[in-house]
Amino acid sequence: MLVLSRCIGECLMIGEDIQLDVVNIENDIVTLNIATPPQIQVSNVPRPRRSQYKTSVKIKKRRSILLPGTGQG
């Protein structure tokens, strides 16, 4: 398991295809923007009760389109 800290506006890359952006942090809620290729599915699992965990995560997903020959979206 890898535990990282990020501030609003910072991102985390997983491989070359998956990007997680920290959009907002308010109270105990972290809002993420997740960009993945179309073949990767991202699911939002039910949030645990607040008594179990201190911090919860909201997931927002954005699709990136790769431009031919550039390797970038």
ROZAVO-431244 format. One line per 4 residues: number of its first residue (from 1); for each residue z, y, x of N, C-alpha, C, O. Coordinates in Angstrom, 2 decimals, always signed. Atoms other than C-alpha are relative to their C-alpha. Layout:
% residues N
NUM	Z/Y/X/Z/Y/X/Z/Y/X/Z/Y/X; ...
//
This chain:
% residues 73
1	+0.00/-1.18/+0.85/+0.00/+0.00/+0.00/+0.00/+1.23/+0.88/+0.70/+1.29/+1.89; +0.10/-1.27/-0.73/-0.89/+3.48/+1.23/+0.50/+1.11/-0.92/+0.02/+1.25/-2.04; -0.54/-1.11/+0.77/+1.09/+6.49/+0.00/-0.38/+1.29/+0.71/-0.03/+1.49/+1.88; +0.47/-1.26/-0.57/-0.47/+9.92/+0.57/+0.48/+1.18/-0.83/+0.79/+1.03/-2.02
5	-0.31/-1.25/+0.71/+0.39/+13.50/-0.35/-1.23/+0.88/+0.02/-1.91/+0.98/+1.03; +1.12/-0.93/+0.10/-2.24/+15.94/-1.56/+0.45/+1.20/-0.82/+1.31/+1.08/-1.69; -0.25/-1.23/+0.76/-2.14/+19.52/-2.87/-1.16/+0.24/-0.95/-2.21/-0.41/-0.83; +1.07/-0.36/+0.91/-4.20/+21.04/-5.67/-1.21/+0.47/+0.81/-1.07/+1.26/+1.74
9	+1.24/-0.37/-0.68/-7.83/+21.38/-4.55/-0.37/-0.94/+1.14/-1.50/-0.89/+1.63; +0.31/+0.96/-1.05/-7.58/+18.63/-1.93/-0.57/-1.28/-0.61/-0.37/-1.56/-1.79; +0.59/+1.23/+0.51/-9.46/+15.35/-2.21/+0.30/-1.17/+0.93/+0.77/-0.99/+2.05; -0.16/+1.25/-0.74/-9.29/+11.76/-1.05/-1.27/-0.80/-0.20/-1.71/-0.98/-1.34
13	+1.20/+0.82/+0.08/-12.36/+9.65/-0.25/+0.39/-1.46/+0.18/+1.19/-1.79/+1.06; -0.16/+1.45/-0.14/-12.37/+5.87/-0.75/-1.40/-0.53/+0.31/-2.27/-0.55/-0.55; +1.34/+0.36/-0.45/-15.29/+4.56/+1.25/-0.89/+1.23/-0.01/-0.41/+2.35/+0.21; +0.94/-1.14/+0.06/-18.40/+6.73/+0.91/-0.34/+0.37/-1.43/-1.02/+1.37/-1.66
17	+0.46/-0.17/+1.37/-18.75/+6.46/-2.87/+1.02/+0.51/-0.99/+0.64/+0.96/-2.08; -1.02/-0.37/+0.98/-15.43/+7.29/-4.51/+0.81/+1.18/+0.51/+1.36/+1.15/+1.60; -0.73/-1.21/-0.37/-13.84/+10.74/-4.46/+1.04/+0.31/-1.07/+0.71/+0.36/-2.26; -1.08/-0.40/+0.90/-10.48/+11.67/-6.00/+0.40/+1.43/+0.34/+0.78/+1.71/+1.48
21	-0.38/-1.40/-0.19/-9.79/+15.40/-6.44/+1.28/+0.27/-0.78/+1.40/-0.13/-1.94; -1.22/-0.42/+0.70/-6.33/+16.77/-7.29/-0.34/+1.33/-0.71/-0.55/+2.35/-0.06; +0.39/-1.15/+0.79/-7.10/+19.20/-10.13/+1.20/+0.87/-0.37/+1.13/+2.09/-0.33; -1.16/-0.76/+0.44/-3.63/+20.17/-11.30/+1.27/-0.84/+0.18/+1.23/-2.07/+0.08
25	-1.31/+0.64/-0.04/+0.04/+19.36/-10.81/+0.93/+0.89/-0.81/+1.17/+2.05/-0.46; -0.86/-0.80/+0.87/+2.35/+20.50/-13.59/+1.17/-0.86/-0.45/+0.98/-1.91/-1.07; -1.21/+0.79/+0.25/+5.93/+19.29/-13.98/-0.16/-1.35/+0.68/-0.31/-1.41/+1.90; +0.15/+1.34/-0.58/+5.66/+15.52/-13.48/-1.38/-0.60/-0.23/-1.55/-1.81/-0.10
29	+1.34/+0.51/+0.33/+1.94/+15.24/-14.39/-1.01/+0.45/+1.05/-1.12/+1.64/+1.34; +1.05/-0.27/-0.97/-0.85/+15.00/-11.82/-1.33/-0.26/-0.70/-1.54/-1.34/-1.25; +1.32/+0.16/+0.58/-4.43/+15.56/-13.08/-1.00/-0.23/+1.11/-1.10/+0.57/+2.04; +0.99/+0.37/-1.00/-7.16/+13.86/-11.05/-1.40/+0.03/-0.57/-1.60/-0.25/-1.75
33	+1.41/+0.14/+0.33/-10.95/+14.10/-11.12/-0.52/-1.12/+0.89/-0.38/-1.05/+2.11; +0.46/+1.16/-0.75/-12.52/+10.79/-10.07/-1.51/-0.11/-0.12/-2.03/-0.27/-1.22; +1.46/+0.13/-0.02/-16.19/+10.64/-9.05/-0.35/-1.34/+0.61/+0.07/-1.66/+1.73; +0.40/+1.33/-0.46/-17.71/+7.16/-8.72/-1.47/-0.24/-0.32/-2.04/+0.45/-1.18
37	+1.34/+0.42/+0.39/-21.14/+5.55/-8.76/+0.05/-0.65/-1.39/+1.12/-1.11/-1.80; +0.00/+0.55/+1.37/-22.22/+4.30/-12.24/+0.49/-1.44/-0.10/+1.05/-1.83/-1.13; -0.39/+1.41/+0.09/-21.53/+0.64/-11.39/+1.51/-0.22/+0.18/+1.99/-1.33/-0.03; -1.46/+0.10/-0.17/-17.82/+1.35/-10.67/+0.66/+0.47/-1.29/+0.40/+1.57/-1.77
41	-0.72/-0.37/+1.21/-15.58/+1.35/-13.75/+1.41/+0.45/+0.35/+2.08/-0.15/+1.19; -1.36/-0.49/-0.17/-12.36/+3.35/-13.89/+0.68/-0.08/-1.36/+0.16/+0.45/-2.35; -0.73/+0.16/+1.27/-9.81/+2.47/-16.58/+1.30/+0.77/+0.05/+1.94/+0.88/+1.10; -1.27/-0.69/+0.12/-6.86/+4.47/-17.78/+0.99/-0.97/-0.64/+0.89/-1.27/-1.82
45	-1.00/+0.94/+0.52/-3.92/+2.09/-18.16/+1.07/+0.78/-0.78/+1.31/+1.95/-0.48; -1.04/-0.69/+0.76/-1.19/+2.92/-20.68/+1.10/+0.54/+0.92/+1.50/-0.12/+1.88; -1.03/-0.65/-0.81/+1.40/+5.28/-19.26/+1.35/-0.68/-0.22/+1.74/-0.92/-1.36; -1.33/+0.60/+0.16/+4.79/+3.70/-18.55/+0.98/+1.00/-0.59/+0.77/+2.22/-0.54
49	-1.03/-0.89/+0.53/+7.87/+5.08/-20.23/+0.57/+0.86/+1.11/+0.72/+0.40/+2.24; -0.53/-0.93/-1.01/+9.29/+8.10/-18.42/+1.27/-0.52/+0.66/+1.57/-0.17/+1.80; -1.22/+0.52/-0.59/+12.52/+6.22/-17.88/-0.28/-0.97/+1.15/+0.57/-1.19/+2.01; +0.35/+0.95/-1.05/+10.67/+3.71/-15.67/-0.48/+0.70/+1.27/-0.12/+0.30/+2.38
53	+0.60/-0.66/-1.15/+8.78/+6.10/-13.41/+0.19/+1.51/-0.09/+0.26/+2.08/-1.18; -0.22/-1.44/-0.04/+9.28/+9.68/-12.30/-1.29/+0.78/-0.24/-1.27/+1.82/-0.88; +1.25/-0.72/+0.07/+5.60/+10.69/-12.10/-1.06/-0.83/-0.70/-1.18/-2.03/-0.47; +1.11/+0.67/+0.67/+2.64/+9.85/-14.34/-1.31/+0.63/+0.46/-1.31/+1.70/+1.07
57	+1.30/-0.47/-0.46/-1.08/+10.29/-13.73/-0.96/+0.02/-1.17/-1.04/-0.94/-1.92; +1.09/-0.09/+0.97/-3.87/+11.51/-16.03/-1.29/-0.26/+0.76/-1.43/+0.17/+1.91; +1.27/+0.28/-0.67/-7.38/+10.29/-15.21/-1.13/+0.70/-0.75/-1.30/+0.53/-1.95; +1.24/-0.57/+0.50/-10.52/+12.35/-15.73/-1.10/-0.52/+0.90/-0.95/-0.53/+2.12
61	+1.04/+0.61/-0.81/-13.76/+10.78/-14.61/-1.27/+0.82/-0.06/-1.68/+1.30/-1.12; +1.27/-0.72/-0.11/-16.93/+12.48/-13.40/-0.95/-0.92/+0.75/-0.57/-1.55/+1.74; +1.00/+0.81/-0.67/-20.11/+10.67/-12.45/-0.78/+0.86/+0.98/-1.15/+1.99/+0.66; +0.84/-0.67/-0.98/-21.99/+11.66/-9.30/-1.36/-0.67/-0.02/-1.47/-1.88/-0.22
65	+1.36/+0.52/-0.07/-25.74/+11.26/-9.05/-0.46/+0.14/+1.44/-0.42/+1.22/+2.01; +0.50/-0.04/-1.37/-27.15/+10.33/-5.67/-1.46/+0.46/-0.02/-2.28/-0.09/-0.76; +1.36/-0.48/-0.12/-30.29/+12.25/-4.76/-0.75/-0.89/+0.97/-0.24/-1.21/+2.05; +0.75/+0.90/-0.87/-33.01/+10.04/-3.29/-0.16/+0.55/+1.42/-0.53/+1.71/+1.61
69	+0.21/-0.36/-1.40/-33.09/+10.10/+0.51/+1.07/+0.87/+0.62/+1.05/+1.09/+1.83; -1.01/-0.88/-0.57/-30.05/+12.36/+0.90/+1.32/-0.70/+0.21/+2.08/-0.35/+1.11; -1.29/+0.68/-0.10/-27.16/+9.98/+0.38/+1.14/+0.85/-0.54/+2.30/+0.49/-0.38; -1.01/-0.89/+0.55/-25.34/+12.84/-1.36/-0.31/+0.28/-1.46/-1.45/+0.17/-1.90
73	+0.15/-0.30/+1.42/-24.74/+13.79/-4.98/-0.04/+1.47/-0.24/-0.17/+1.91/-1.38
//
